[in-house]
Amino acid sequence: MKVQEYISSRREARPLHFTLLDPGKTSADDLITLAKQTAEAGTDGFMVGGSTDLSLENVDLAVETIKQTTHMPVILFPTHASSVSGKADAIFFMSLLNSESRQFLVGEQIASAPWVKKTGLEPLSMAYLVVAPGMTAGRVGQAQPLPRDQPDLVVSHALAGQYLGMKYIYLEAGSGASEPVPEDIIKSVRESIDVTLIVGGGIRTPESARKVVAAGADIVVTGTFVETSQSLKEEMTALTNAIHSK
């Protein structure tokens, strides 16, 4: 089954949760533990990426480790073309629409496209929108973070992504953000677009996850939460249950 079909079929039943694992912050042994515990806790899939200086070797190893540990899809979430692993199931082929740099609008995509074609990775086209505070994602991507009090501006970006043919819209508050993307922004975007809406950044509790889903997120992504949790399986189970129960 293609990853797109997997996501669509699961979404028909309930909202989804994806775990973001960063090989730049996590050893191979820890990846095994994190992948196993989050899979048992109910995550629906894995994203691999995050750090700006990831080597292809590290990403390859991470993807192989996760795939050997679980049977869930592994989707690349790359920063640079040089770390695009052909061992994953799919890649979020994304453009950071509020970046001020051509590199992150289309440059890295042009560089990676031949490799995506050669390896047979399934490309999942995405408009990546960084919402304030943006954190490292905004800084590295040279983005002008979208204001938290201007839903219409975020909607305009999201609609532009959809009209450009992108099948996913990702609202990103940034890894380690103190709060998730505001609910009124999520709701406004959900009411305006017809494609899959992903929300990440600042989601640490079942309650915050529940609010994000209630506002309209189809997929909730957590990364820092996974890295910092002291009782991961228990806390992740509570969080995924909150997402799936919507």
N, C-alpha and C positions, 0 to 999 in steps of 0.2 A: 504494500500500500504506500502510495506517495505521502509525503509529510503533509502536503496541503489537504489531501483527502482525510488523513488522520485527524488533523485539527478540525476540519469542518464536521466530520462525523461525531467527534466528541463534543463539540460545541453545541450540537443539536440537543444534547442531553443536559449540559450544564456549562458554566464558565470554567476556564482552565487555569492551571498554575504551572508556570515554568520556573525551573531553578537555573540561575546563572552561576556558572562556575568559572573562576579565573585561574588558569594555570600559572600565571605570574605571581599569584599569592598563595598557591596551594601545592603541596608536594604530591607526588603520585600516590603515596600511601594514604594521604589525607583525602585525595579525590575519591579513592575507593570507599572510604568510610562515609564521606558526604553523599556520594551518589547512592550508596546502598540505603542509608538512613532516609534520605529524602524520597527515594522511590517507595520505600516501605510506608512512608508517611502520606503518600498519595499524590506526589507531584505528577504532572502529565507529560513532562518532557524536559530536556536539558538544552541550555544555551551555553556555548563555550566562547569566552572572549573577555574583554575588559581592559587588561593592561595594555599600555601603549608600546611596550618593548618586547612583545611576545615573539619568540622564534617559531618557525614552522615545526621544528622538532618538538618543542614543548606542546604545541597545539595538537600535533599528531598523537603524541603520547597520551594527552588528556582525553582526546576523543576515543582512542582505542581502549583506555582504562574504563571510561564510562560505559562503552558499548559491551565490554566484557563483564561488567558488573550488573547492568540492567538491560532490559529489552525495549527501552523507550527511545524515541527519536532524539538524535543529537543535531542541533542546529548551530552553525557558526554565527557568531556575533562579532564580526571582525572590525578592527580599527584600521589596519593596513592590509594591502593586497599581499604582502610578503608572508602573512601568517594564515593564508587561506588553505586549510587542510582538505585534501581530497578524500579523506577517510570518513568525514561526517556524512550525515544523511541529506542535509540541506544547508543552505546559507541564506540568512536574511540579507538580501542584496539591496542595501539601503542607501538613501541619500539624505544627508543632514540638511534639510531644507532651510533652516535658519542659520546656516554657517555663512561666514563672510569669506570663506576660502573655496576656490574652485576645487581644491584637492578633495574636500569632503562632500562637495556637491556632486562631483562626477569623476574627478581624477582617479581616485582609488578604484572606482568601479570599472573604469576603462582599463586600468592596469590588471585587474583580476579577471575580467570577463573571459579572455582566452583560456585561462586555467580552469575556470568554472565549467566551460564547455568541454574541455579535454577530459576532466575527471568525472563528468556526469553528475556533479552536484546539482541538486534541485534548487533553483533560485526562487526565493520568496520575496517578491518586490515590496519594499517598505519605504514609507516616508517617516524619517526619524526626526522628531521635534523635541528640542530641549526647552523645557519650561523652567523658569527661575526656581531655585537658585542655580541649577545646572551642574554645579560641582565640577568634578574632573571631566565629565563628558562634554560640558560646555566649553571648558578651557582648552582641552585638547582639540576639539572640533572647531575651534575658533568661531563659536556660535554667539549670536546675540540672543541670550535667553529670552523667551517669550514671557511677558509680564503675567503674574498670577491674577491680576485684576482686569485683564482684557480678554475675556472669552472669545469675543468676535474676531480678534486677531489670530488666535489659535485656530479657530474654525476656518478662517481663510486659508491658513497654511495646510490644514488637514484636507480641505476640499481640493486645493491645488494638487496635493499628493494623489488623491483619488482620481482626479481628472487627468493626471499624467499617466494613469494606468496602474498605480500601486495598489496592491491587494491588502496591505496592512498599514495602519497608522499607529505609530508608537509615541506616546506621550511620556517623556522622561524627565523626572525631577532631578535626577542625578544620584549616583551611588553615594550613600551616606547622608542624603538630604534629611533635614530635621522633620519635614512633613511631606506627604505625598502630593501629587498634582491636585489642586483644589477640585472638589466635587462638582462645582458649577461649570468648570471648564470641561471636565469629563462628560458631564451631561449634555452640554451644548454641542460638543463634538459628536457624541453618539447620536444625537437627534439630527445631525446634519449630514453624516456620511453613511454609506451603504456597505462599507468594507469592515474587516476585522479590526477592532480597537484593542491595542495593548497598552498597559500602563505599568510603569516601574519607577522605583526610586522612593525612599522614605517609608516603605511599607514594612512595618515590623510587628504588628499585632493582628490578631484575628479581627478586631473591631475595625482597624484601618483598612484591612483587606475587604471586609464586608461592605464598607462604605464605598470603596472604589468600584466594587462589582455592582452595588446598587445604583451607582451613578451611570453605569453603562459599559464598564470594561468587559471585554470578552476573554482576555488573558491577563493575568496578573503575574509580574516577574519580581522575584526577590533574589538578591545576591549578597549584600552586606549582612542581611539577617542570617543567612546560612553560614557565613564565615564567622560570625560573632556569637551565635547562640550557644549557651552553656548546656542546654538540654534539647539538642536539635530535633530528635525524632518526636518527642512529646510536643514541643512548641510548633514544629512544622505540621504535625497532624492537626493541631487545633487551627492553624492558619488555613490549611487546605480544606478542612471541613467547613470553615466559614465561607470559603470561595465556592465550594461545590454545593453548598446547601441553598444557594440563591435560586 
